Structure formats: structure tokens, C-alpha cells
Amino acid sequence: MNNYNKTKDTDDLQCPLCQCDEYMISSDGEKFTCASCGFHTKNFSSIQCLHQTPLLQTKFKHIHSLSNVCH
């Protein structure tokens, strides 16, 4: 996971929730608002990015069954 403790370098900065690169950030780098999903925080340096974690990389599959046992 990426920790956004160096918000002064905003070249590769993305939203930790949706990875969008359109955002508003305060001059001190602590107040962050994503333009895409609306995620916002007042303590941005303590946020950990969830991008590229195994949980988000897995695809969930739904299996539907029309078995007579259920009806």
C-alpha cells in the first residue's frame, strides 16, 4: 500500500479511493477532495492508498441457481 505522507510532490498523486487524478488539495497538502468520486479528508497524509491490493484485484463472481430445492 502507498502511504501519502509526502503530499508536497503532487505529480503522481491520485485519489486513494478511485485512483482519479483530478482533485483539489490545500496548500499544506492535508485537505484533499476528489473531483470524480467526492472522497474528501482533512488528514490526507494519514490515508493509505488501496490501489493494487489483492482484494481489489480479485474479481467477484456471482453464481445463480434455479434448483427445484430452493422453490
C-alpha positions as CSV (number, residue, x, y, z in Angstrom):
1,M,0.0,0.0,0.0
2,N,1.1,3.5,-0.7
3,N,1.1,6.0,2.2
4,Y,0.5,9.6,1.2
5,N,2.9,11.1,3.7
6,K,4.7,13.2,1.0
7,T,1.9,15.3,-0.4
8,K,4.2,18.1,-1.5
9,D,5.1,16.1,-4.6
10,T,1.8,16.0,-6.4
11,D,3.0,14.8,-9.8
12,D,1.9,11.2,-9.2
13,L,-0.9,11.9,-6.7
14,Q,-4.2,10.1,-7.2
15,C,-7.4,9.6,-5.2
16,P,-6.8,6.7,-2.7
17,L,-10.4,5.5,-3.3
18,C,-10.9,5.6,-7.1
19,Q,-7.4,6.5,-8.4
20,C,-8.7,9.5,-10.3
21,D,-6.0,12.2,-11.0
22,E,-8.4,15.2,-10.8
23,Y,-8.6,16.6,-7.3
24,M,-8.3,19.7,-5.1
25,I,-5.7,19.8,-2.4
26,S,-4.9,22.5,0.1
27,S,-1.5,24.3,0.1
28,D,-0.4,22.4,3.2
29,G,-1.3,19.1,1.5
30,E,-3.7,17.9,4.2
31,K,-7.2,18.8,2.9
32,F,-8.0,16.7,-0.2
33,T,-11.2,16.4,-2.3
34,C,-11.5,14.1,-5.3
35,A,-13.3,15.7,-8.3
36,S,-14.5,12.3,-9.6
37,C,-15.9,10.4,-6.6
38,G,-16.1,13.1,-4.0
39,F,-13.8,11.5,-1.5
40,H,-12.5,14.1,1.0
41,T,-10.4,14.2,4.1
42,K,-8.8,16.8,6.4
43,N,-5.8,14.5,7.2
44,F,-4.6,13.3,3.8
45,S,-1.1,12.3,4.9
46,S,-2.5,9.6,7.1
47,I,-4.6,8.0,4.3
48,Q,-3.3,4.7,2.8
49,C,-4.0,4.0,-0.9
50,L,-5.9,0.8,-1.5
51,H,-4.8,0.6,-5.2
52,Q,-3.2,-2.7,-6.2
53,T,-4.1,-4.6,-3.1
54,P,-5.0,-8.3,-3.7
55,L,-8.6,-7.7,-2.5
56,L,-9.3,-5.1,-5.2
57,Q,-7.6,-7.1,-7.9
58,T,-9.8,-10.1,-7.4
59,K,-13.0,-10.3,-9.5
60,F,-16.1,-11.4,-7.7
61,K,-18.3,-13.9,-9.4
62,H,-22.0,-14.5,-8.7
63,I,-23.4,-17.9,-9.3
64,H,-27.2,-18.1,-9.6
65,S,-29.0,-21.4,-9.3
66,L,-32.6,-22.2,-10.2
67,S,-32.7,-25.5,-8.4
68,N,-36.1,-27.0,-7.5
69,V,-34.8,-27.4,-3.9
70,C,-35.0,-23.7,-3.4
71,H,-38.5,-23.3,-4.7
